[in-house]
């Protein structure tokens, strides 16, 4: 048997170091000595017997105490395991709540951003005229545009007429100039002028 086995056995027997090993060894030696003694007086044998019973009671008390301590430690271990399970469950619930809170926070930020954009857009829209006023203004502008188009056509017609009249006038001037440049046919010139006057009067 190695030293480690001896130490392990001593620890198992001695328990928490309260002298259980020494007490058992003393009881064993006393028992062997009591069994082997032949010339011991009855009073001494009775005293030895009582002392061994007392030592045995102490050993039984130590065993009972160790068993109760072991049971208590096992109960505490179960309690700690249950508490650990509760804590782990609480941690998981807390993580879930944190994740949910993060999602709610992100959603709240999105909603706040959308509300700000909505307020800005609503302000811009409120500064613009309404649809009815815009349609009325558009109708007025179309009417004015139609009137301007009509005036344009009238002015273009008058301009075309003036161009024609100016062209006739220029042509007449050139013809008169040509007639004036012919000194021999004064009579025919006067006749042409009279014809022009008659034509223009007609």
C-alpha positions in Angstrom: 0.0 0.0 0.0 1.4 3.3 -1.0 1.6 6.5 1.0 -1.2 8.1 -0.9 -3.5 5.2 -0.2 -2.6 5.4 3.5 -3.3 9.1 3.6 -6.5 8.7 1.7 -7.7 6.0 4.1 -6.8 8.1 7.1 -8.7 11.1 5.7 -11.7 8.9 5.1 -11.6 7.5 8.6 -10.6 10.6 10.4 -13.2 12.8 8.7 -12.5 16.4 9.4 -9.5 15.8 11.6 -11.5 15.5 14.8 -9.4 12.5 16.1 -11.8 9.8 14.9 -8.9 7.7 13.7 -7.0 7.9 17.0 -10.2 7.2 18.9 -10.9 4.1 16.9 -7.3 2.9 17.3 -7.5 3.4 21.1 -10.8 1.6 21.2 -9.4 -1.3 19.1 -6.3 -1.6 21.3 -8.4 -1.4 24.5 -10.7 -4.1 23.1 -7.8 -6.4 22.2 -6.2 -5.8 25.6 -9.4 -6.4 27.4 -10.1 -9.6 25.5 -6.6 -11.0 26.1 -6.5 -10.1 29.8 -7.1 -13.1 32.1 -6.0 -11.9 35.4 -7.9 -8.7 35.5 -10.2 -8.1 38.4 -14.0 -7.8 37.7 -14.1 -4.2 38.8 -11.3 -3.3 36.5 -12.9 -5.3 33.7 -16.2 -3.5 34.3 -14.5 -0.1 34.2 -12.7 -1.0 31.0 -15.9 -2.3 29.5 -17.7 1.0 30.4 -14.8 3.0 29.1 -15.0 1.1 25.8 -18.8 1.7 25.6 -18.2 5.4 26.2 -15.5 5.5 23.4 -17.9 3.5 21.2 -20.7 6.1 21.9 -18.3 8.9 21.0 -17.4 7.1 17.8 -21.1 6.6 17.0 -21.7 10.3 17.8 -18.9 11.3 15.5 -20.3 9.1 12.7 -23.8 10.5 13.2 -22.4 14.0 13.2 -20.4 13.4 10.0 -23.5 11.8 8.4 -25.7 14.7 9.3 -23.0 17.2 8.1 -22.8 15.2 4.8 -26.6 15.2 4.4 -26.6 19.0 5.2 -23.9 19.6 2.6 -25.7 17.5 0.0 -28.9 19.5 0.7 -27.0 22.8 0.4 -25.4 21.5 -2.8 -28.9 20.8 -4.2 -30.0 24.2 -3.0 -27.1 25.9 -4.7 -27.8 23.9 -7.9 -31.4 25.0 -7.8 -30.3 28.6 -7.1 -27.8 28.3 -10.0 -30.6 27.1 -12.3 -32.8 30.0 -11.1 -30.0 32.5 -11.8 -29.3 31.0 -15.2 -33.0 31.3 -16.0 -33.0 34.8 -14.8 -30.0 35.6 -16.9 -31.6 34.2 -20.0 -34.8 36.2 -19.3 -32.7 39.3 -18.7 -30.8 38.7 -22.0 -34.2 38.3 -23.8 -35.4 41.6 -22.2 -32.3 43.4 -23.2 -32.6 42.1 -26.8 -36.3 43.2 -26.8 -35.4 46.6 -25.3 -32.7 47.0 -28.0 -35.3 46.2 -30.7 -37.8 48.6 -29.1 -35.1 51.3 -29.0 -34.3 50.8 -32.7 -37.9 50.9 -33.6 -38.4 54.0 -31.4 -35.5 55.7 -33.2 -37.0 54.8 -36.6 -40.4 56.2 -35.5 -38.8 59.4 -34.2 -36.8 59.8 -37.4 -40.0 59.3 -39.5 -41.9 61.8 -37.4 -39.2 64.4 -37.8 -39.2 63.8 -41.6 -43.0 63.9 -41.6 -43.0 67.2 -39.7 -40.5 68.8 -42.1 -42.5 67.5 -45.1 -45.8 68.7 -43.6 -44.3 72.2 -43.0 -43.1 72.3 -46.6 -46.5 71.2 -47.8 -48.4 73.7 -45.6 -46.3 76.5 -47.1 -47.5 75.6 -50.6 -51.0 76.7 -51.9 -53.8 74.2 -51.8 -54.9 72.2 -54.9 -58.0 74.4 -55.6 -56.1 77.6 -55.5 -53.4 76.1 -57.7 -56.0 74.9 -60.2 -57.7 78.3 -60.2 -54.4 80.0 -60.8 -53.6 77.5 -63.6 -56.9 78.1 -65.2 -56.3 81.9 -65.1 -52.9 81.5 -66.6 -54.3 79.2 -69.3 -56.9 81.9 -70.1 -54.3 84.6 -70.1 -52.1 82.4 -72.4 -55.0 81.9 -74.8 -55.7 85.6 -74.9 -52.0 86.3 -75.5 -52.0 83.7 -78.3 -55.1 85.3 -79.9 -53.4 88.8 -79.6 -50.3 87.3 -81.1 -52.2 85.9 -84.1 -54.0 89.3 -84.5 -50.7 91.2 -84.4 -49.1 88.7 -86.8 -52.0 89.2 -89.2 -51.8 93.0 -88.9 -48.0 92.8 -89.4 -48.4 90.7 -92.5 -51.0 93.2 -93.8 -48.7 96.1 -93.1 -45.8 94.2 -94.9 -48.0 93.8 -97.9 -49.0 97.4 -97.9 -45.5 98.5 -97.4 -44.4 96.3 -100.3 -47.1 97.8 -102.5 -46.0 101.3 -101.4 -42.3 100.6 -102.1 -43.3 99.1 -105.5 -45.3 102.2 -106.3 -42.5 104.5 -105.3 -40.1 102.6 -107.5 -42.6 102.8 -110.4 -43.1 106.6 -109.8 -39.3 107.0 -109.6 -38.9 105.2 -112.9 -41.6 107.3 -114.5 -39.9 110.5 -113.2 -36.6 109.3 -114.7 -38.2 109.3 -118.2 -38.3 113.0 -119.3 -39.6 112.4 -122.8 -42.9 110.8 -121.9 -44.3 113.4 -119.6 -47.6 113.1 -121.1 -47.7 109.4 -120.7 -46.5 109.9 -117.1 -49.3 112.2 -116.3 -51.7 109.7 -118.0 -50.2 106.9 -115.8 -50.5 109.1 -112.7 -54.1 109.9 -113.6 -54.8 106.2 -114.1 -53.2 105.4 -110.8 -55.3 108.0 -109.1 -58.4 106.6 -110.8 -57.5 103.1 -109.8 -56.8 104.1 -106.2 -60.0 106.0 -106.0 -61.9 103.0 -107.4 
